[in-house]
Amino acid sequence: MLARGVRSDDVRAWQLTLRALLGPPVASDGIFGAQTEAATRASQQRFHGPATGVVRRGDLRISASTWVVGPDTRRAVQAALTAAP
């Protein structure tokens, strides 16, 4: 589960996903703070609700008919982070 206060590479991958989905100014620092929580709520409202601001395993399958975030996408995002200057 990802929620306020969690610090991890999974949070960073989620933040990058939020930026790709919504385009809000979400820091990709790996810290699930107020900004990430707000962006999470916005994505939950837009794609599937309920807007809890907490990311659970099932929430990682955000579907807007064509977009699904699963383990392969998470690995790709993490690989891109590693390769980024």
Secondary structure per residue as TSV (DSSP state, phi and psi in degrees):
chain	resnum	aa	ss	phi	psi
A	1	M	-	360.0	138.2
A	2	L	B	-111.7	125.7
A	3	A	-	-151.3	172.8
A	4	R	T	-52.5	132.4
A	5	G	T	100.1	-17.5
A	6	V	-	-76.6	138.0
A	7	R	B	-125.8	118.9
A	8	S	S	-169.7	168.4
A	9	D	H	-65.9	-30.8
A	10	D	H	-64.2	-38.0
A	11	V	H	-64.3	-43.4
A	12	R	H	-60.2	-43.9
A	13	A	H	-61.9	-41.4
A	14	W	H	-63.0	-42.5
A	15	Q	H	-61.1	-41.8
A	16	L	H	-65.5	-35.8
A	17	T	H	-64.7	-43.2
A	18	L	H	-60.1	-41.5
A	19	R	H	-62.8	-39.5
A	20	A	H	-69.2	-37.1
A	21	L	H	-77.3	-45.0
A	22	L	H	-112.8	-23.5
A	23	G	-	72.7	15.1
A	24	P	-	-77.1	162.6
A	25	P	-	-76.3	77.4
A	26	V	-	-100.0	125.1
A	27	A	-	-65.8	144.3
A	28	S	-	-108.2	58.9
A	29	D	S	-99.6	-1.9
A	30	G	S	81.4	7.3
A	31	I	B	-111.2	121.3
A	32	F	-	-85.5	91.3
A	33	G	-	-108.0	-161.9
A	34	A	H	-61.0	-40.0
A	35	Q	H	-64.6	-44.0
A	36	T	H	-67.3	-39.0
A	37	E	H	-61.9	-43.5
A	38	A	H	-64.5	-42.5
A	39	A	H	-67.1	-34.9
A	40	T	H	-64.1	-45.1
A	41	R	H	-59.2	-43.2
A	42	A	H	-62.2	-42.2
A	43	S	H	-68.0	-37.7
A	44	Q	H	-64.9	-41.5
A	45	Q	H	-64.2	-42.3
A	46	R	H	-71.0	-37.9
A	47	F	H	-106.1	-33.9
A	48	H	T	-157.3	-17.1
A	49	G	-	49.8	170.3
A	50	P	-	-70.7	153.1
A	51	A	-	-86.5	90.2
A	52	T	-	-95.7	-23.0
A	53	G	S	80.4	1.5
A	54	V	-	-114.1	135.5
A	55	V	B	-101.1	118.3
A	56	R	-	-107.4	168.3
A	57	R	G	-49.3	-47.6
A	58	G	G	-63.7	-26.9
A	59	D	G	-70.4	-20.4
A	60	L	G	-71.3	-6.6
A	61	R	-	-102.4	65.6
A	62	I	-	-77.2	119.1
A	63	S	-	-120.1	122.7
A	64	A	S	-121.1	57.6
A	65	S	S	66.5	-36.3
A	66	T	S	-123.1	-16.9
A	67	W	-	-101.5	121.8
A	68	V	-	-131.8	128.3
A	69	V	-	-104.4	112.7
A	70	G	-	-130.4	-168.2
A	71	P	H	-61.2	-35.1
A	72	D	H	-66.2	-41.7
A	73	T	H	-65.8	-41.8
A	74	R	H	-60.9	-42.8
A	75	R	H	-63.9	-39.7
A	76	A	H	-64.0	-42.0
A	77	V	H	-65.0	-42.9
A	78	Q	H	-64.4	-37.6
A	79	A	H	-64.9	-39.1
A	80	A	H	-65.2	-37.5
A	81	L	H	-62.5	-42.1
A	82	T	H	-65.3	-36.7
A	83	A	H	-81.4	-18.1
A	84	A	-	-66.7	142.7
A	85	P	-	-68.4	360.0
